[in-house]
Amino acid sequence: MKNCDPKACETCPGKEKESKEELLQHKLARIKNKLIVMSGKGGVGKSSVAVYLSLALAQSGYQVGLLDVDLHGPSVPKMLGLSGILGVTATEQILPHQYRPNLKVVSIESMLEEKDSAVIWRGPLKHGVIRQFITSCQWGDLDFLVIDCPPGTGDEPLSVARIIPDVKAIIVTTPQEVALADVRKSINFCRKVDLAIVGLVENMSGLYCPHCQGFIPIFRTGGGQKTAEQMGLELLATLPFDPAVVESGDSGRPVLEGDQQTPFRGAVMDLTKAVLRRLKEMPETVQAGQSVLH
């Protein structure tokens, strides 16, 4: 199978003769950039960052996959208004949800008959499931695979780092010191497992008053920038708190799908531009050659 075309691996008659490792490598070869969105603690809006970064990349013309590996608390399907069980092809390939023509989505929630079912799995089983999300899903050719991980430095991010050696991390925090202390642990985790870091994102950095448009620092300001400087990383963007984002997450209608220009929307575009720029600067990264967001 050494001369097998990676583009044909999903329908190749000899697919069953491949080793699992060969199949994994064929699938990964069709994905140009792999990004894992991490956070040191819960409640910092990590899934929102993963969803909106994926949407912004797709709106820019890239082929994007969004993989939710938060096995115990998946939220991506709800945020995008996706429901129903994922389909399976005749060759036993899982069909991702097609949110838009160039954005595919896979989550453990979309594989459960009851979405409120508790997933009680230990590390080895989690590792196998995350690996299967790559090898058994019909991702096709992607410019980006964005992986939403649960908070912390446990089984899921470790499995992603081992299964996808060239994955790069985007770490999300909020301005409070309690969040910044945890994000430093995530940074050190990445460095210990040789996981390249694209940069930090400071989420919920403040609120723009809907009446006067004045900026209100809800927690504090400058924490993300200070941490980035201390740890030798780049602060990719600061995303303001926007009540409309919370409401859209509950309703499954992302605010990025509308035409209204808001500080949050502008910040997401800045984040996306920064990610594209950083990936060009980082070694061993293949770019898709699409236009940058305007």
Legacy VTK file of the C-alpha trace (Angstrom):
# vtk DataFile Version 3.0
C-alpha trace
ASCII
DATASET POLYDATA
POINTS 294 float
0.000 0.000 0.000
2.975 2.330 -0.105
1.901 3.802 -3.454
-1.743 4.220 -2.488
-3.229 7.614 -3.377
-4.356 9.322 -0.136
-7.339 10.838 -1.990
-8.643 7.374 -2.800
-8.171 5.808 0.606
-11.814 6.203 1.653
-13.171 4.187 -1.273
-10.167 2.050 -2.193
-11.098 -1.672 -2.533
-7.891 -2.565 -0.701
-8.621 -0.311 2.245
-9.256 -3.253 4.547
-5.713 -4.482 3.807
-4.168 -1.281 5.143
-2.893 -1.114 8.653
-4.666 1.298 10.970
-1.540 3.433 11.047
-1.416 3.670 7.242
-5.055 4.693 7.109
-4.476 7.335 9.774
-1.527 8.762 7.855
-3.524 8.846 4.622
-6.322 10.776 6.309
-3.934 13.229 7.969
-2.104 13.783 4.654
-5.318 15.256 3.246
-5.526 17.876 6.013
-3.120 20.769 5.528
-3.398 22.520 8.901
-4.474 21.002 12.213
-5.367 23.277 15.124
-6.305 22.275 18.661
-8.188 24.885 20.708
-7.343 24.445 24.385
-7.957 26.163 27.701
-6.520 25.837 31.179
-9.926 25.909 32.849
-13.588 25.674 31.948
-15.896 28.612 31.377
-13.527 30.724 29.288
-15.423 30.334 26.006
-13.065 27.849 24.371
-15.793 26.186 22.300
-17.047 29.580 21.141
-13.546 30.441 19.918
-13.290 27.096 18.083
-16.701 27.544 16.455
-16.205 31.152 15.393
-12.672 30.565 14.121
-13.997 27.673 12.013
-16.858 29.802 10.682
-14.547 32.686 9.823
-12.125 30.386 7.991
-15.018 28.810 6.057
-16.414 32.233 5.166
-12.975 33.110 3.801
-13.222 30.228 1.325
-11.222 27.532 3.088
-12.295 23.900 3.389
-12.729 23.420 7.140
-13.481 20.551 9.493
-14.563 21.158 13.099
-13.996 18.218 15.433
-15.452 18.314 18.953
-13.461 15.958 21.196
-14.975 17.253 24.430
-16.340 13.778 25.077
-18.025 14.548 28.403
-19.459 17.975 27.638
-19.832 18.480 23.865
-21.395 21.829 22.964
-20.494 22.414 19.313
-23.659 20.845 17.793
-25.938 23.019 19.942
-23.980 26.161 19.123
-24.398 25.466 15.403
-27.987 24.220 15.600
-27.049 20.709 14.454
-29.133 17.689 15.396
-29.528 14.059 14.437
-27.213 11.070 14.259
-24.348 11.074 11.767
-24.771 8.864 8.722
-22.477 6.023 7.626
-21.418 5.109 4.084
-21.371 1.636 2.537
-17.627 1.525 3.293
-18.359 2.270 6.977
-17.108 5.847 6.813
-18.856 8.303 9.139
-20.427 11.259 7.324
-19.866 14.546 9.170
-22.629 17.104 9.519
-22.408 19.505 6.576
-23.013 22.869 8.260
-22.188 24.661 5.012
-20.609 23.393 1.770
-17.082 23.941 3.087
-17.584 23.324 6.822
-17.925 19.773 8.176
-18.644 19.067 11.847
-18.216 15.927 13.970
-19.019 15.552 17.666
-19.592 12.634 20.012
-23.052 14.086 20.702
-23.975 13.388 17.072
-23.221 9.692 17.621
-25.417 9.210 20.693
-29.082 8.230 20.525
-29.714 10.306 23.654
-27.765 13.554 23.643
-28.061 13.813 27.439
-26.410 10.411 27.944
-23.398 10.444 30.259
-20.170 9.315 28.587
-18.146 7.395 31.176
-14.865 6.467 29.540
-11.291 6.049 30.695
-8.141 7.212 28.935
-7.454 4.292 26.539
-11.031 4.291 25.246
-10.946 8.060 24.749
-7.722 7.705 22.777
-9.319 5.093 20.525
-12.406 7.206 19.896
-10.384 10.317 19.031
-8.282 8.248 16.636
-11.460 6.892 15.063
-12.751 10.444 14.601
-9.857 10.880 12.151
-9.654 7.479 10.458
-13.369 6.649 10.190
-14.795 10.064 9.256
-15.102 11.140 5.644
-13.309 14.471 5.997
-11.989 14.601 2.449
-9.452 17.310 1.591
-9.314 20.046 4.229
-7.352 23.247 4.535
-8.018 23.294 8.279
-9.128 20.848 10.942
-10.075 22.759 14.113
-10.271 20.526 17.190
-12.238 21.668 20.226
-10.744 20.045 23.339
-12.104 19.913 26.895
-10.399 22.204 29.425
-7.266 21.127 31.229
-4.334 18.922 30.281
-5.896 15.469 30.528
-6.458 12.515 28.225
-8.045 14.316 25.281
-5.352 16.930 24.493
-2.638 14.346 25.154
-4.302 11.920 22.727
-4.634 14.618 20.063
-0.941 15.502 20.446
0.051 11.846 20.029
-2.315 11.026 17.164
-1.630 14.230 15.174
2.089 15.048 15.562
1.920 18.306 13.547
-1.113 19.746 15.347
-0.682 23.301 16.649
-2.341 24.809 19.710
-4.441 27.935 20.215
-4.891 28.558 23.933
-7.900 30.477 25.254
-8.037 32.420 28.510
-9.948 35.225 30.199
-8.294 38.226 31.891
-8.668 37.031 35.514
-5.566 35.778 37.284
-7.263 32.472 38.189
-7.675 31.733 34.472
-4.208 32.993 33.595
-2.627 30.714 36.215
-4.303 27.726 34.581
-3.391 28.833 31.073
0.274 28.869 32.065
-0.128 25.179 32.908
-1.551 24.565 29.429
1.419 26.351 27.883
3.855 24.217 29.865
1.894 21.089 28.871
2.281 21.976 25.195
5.992 22.506 25.618
6.467 19.204 27.432
4.756 17.227 24.664
6.379 19.271 21.855
3.076 20.773 20.735
3.694 24.001 18.825
1.664 26.996 20.042
0.163 29.441 17.548
-0.678 31.905 20.327
-3.104 32.987 23.029
-6.633 34.331 22.748
-8.057 36.494 25.525
-11.814 35.962 25.547
-14.438 38.050 27.374
-11.914 40.874 27.693
-14.651 43.423 28.350
-18.048 44.693 27.258
-18.910 47.425 24.765
-21.899 49.365 26.065
-24.802 48.915 23.602
-25.839 52.534 24.180
-22.656 54.632 24.188
-20.218 52.015 22.805
-17.877 52.746 25.695
-15.617 49.879 26.765
-16.305 48.368 30.203
-13.561 46.070 31.589
-15.714 43.442 33.325
-12.846 41.571 34.932
-9.520 43.302 34.283
-7.442 44.291 31.284
-3.997 43.387 30.016
-3.786 39.960 31.646
-3.606 38.061 28.374
-0.965 40.374 26.914
1.141 40.183 30.074
0.977 36.394 30.157
1.835 36.165 26.451
4.898 38.356 26.978
5.990 36.416 30.066
5.677 33.065 28.266
7.237 34.242 25.001
4.038 33.876 22.946
1.856 36.082 20.788
-1.534 37.373 21.898
-3.541 36.671 18.759
-6.642 38.658 19.697
-8.817 39.942 22.516
-12.484 39.062 22.062
-15.033 41.238 23.877
-17.949 39.814 25.819
-21.093 40.032 23.692
-24.501 38.961 25.100
-25.608 38.212 21.527
-22.952 35.485 21.321
-24.365 33.825 24.446
-27.890 34.009 23.046
-26.816 32.710 19.642
-25.018 29.787 21.291
-28.263 28.748 22.971
-30.348 29.210 19.816
-27.879 27.597 17.393
-27.633 30.691 15.183
-24.048 32.036 15.284
-23.800 35.823 15.125
-21.132 35.555 12.422
-23.801 34.393 9.968
-25.499 37.822 9.983
-24.434 41.066 8.327
-24.302 43.255 11.419
-20.845 44.646 12.153
-20.042 44.408 15.859
-16.870 44.657 17.985
-17.024 40.890 18.524
-17.257 40.175 14.803
-14.343 42.501 14.108
-12.282 40.797 16.823
-12.989 37.338 15.331
-11.780 38.586 11.952
-8.624 39.941 13.623
-8.113 36.553 15.295
-8.464 34.717 11.994
-6.015 36.994 10.227
-3.535 36.551 13.072
-3.860 32.750 12.927
-3.300 32.725 9.159
-0.260 34.965 9.523
1.233 32.931 12.358
0.805 29.676 10.457
2.743 31.123 7.538
5.526 32.122 9.928
5.697 28.762 11.698
7.829 25.944 10.231
6.463 22.893 8.409
3.047 24.391 7.718
1.435 24.072 4.293
-0.931 26.871 3.381
-4.045 26.554 1.241
-3.429 29.624 -0.903
-6.836 31.188 -0.256
-7.485 34.893 0.236
-7.223 36.408 3.694
-10.339 37.720 5.396
-11.297 41.319 4.745
LINES 1 295
294 0 1 2 3 4 5 6 7 8 9 10 11 12 13 14 15 16 17 18 19 20 21 22 23 24 25 26 27 28 29 30 31 32 33 34 35 36 37 38 39 40 41 42 43 44 45 46 47 48 49 50 51 52 53 54 55 56 57 58 59 60 61 62 63 64 65 66 67 68 69 70 71 72 73 74 75 76 77 78 79 80 81 82 83 84 85 86 87 88 89 90 91 92 93 94 95 96 97 98 99 100 101 102 103 104 105 106 107 108 109 110 111 112 113 114 115 116 117 118 119 120 121 122 123 124 125 126 127 128 129 130 131 132 133 134 135 136 137 138 139 140 141 142 143 144 145 146 147 148 149 150 151 152 153 154 155 156 157 158 159 160 161 162 163 164 165 166 167 168 169 170 171 172 173 174 175 176 177 178 179 180 181 182 183 184 185 186 187 188 189 190 191 192 193 194 195 196 197 198 199 200 201 202 203 204 205 206 207 208 209 210 211 212 213 214 215 216 217 218 219 220 221 222 223 224 225 226 227 228 229 230 231 232 233 234 235 236 237 238 239 240 241 242 243 244 245 246 247 248 249 250 251 252 253 254 255 256 257 258 259 260 261 262 263 264 265 266 267 268 269 270 271 272 273 274 275 276 277 278 279 280 281 282 283 284 285 286 287 288 289 290 291 292 293
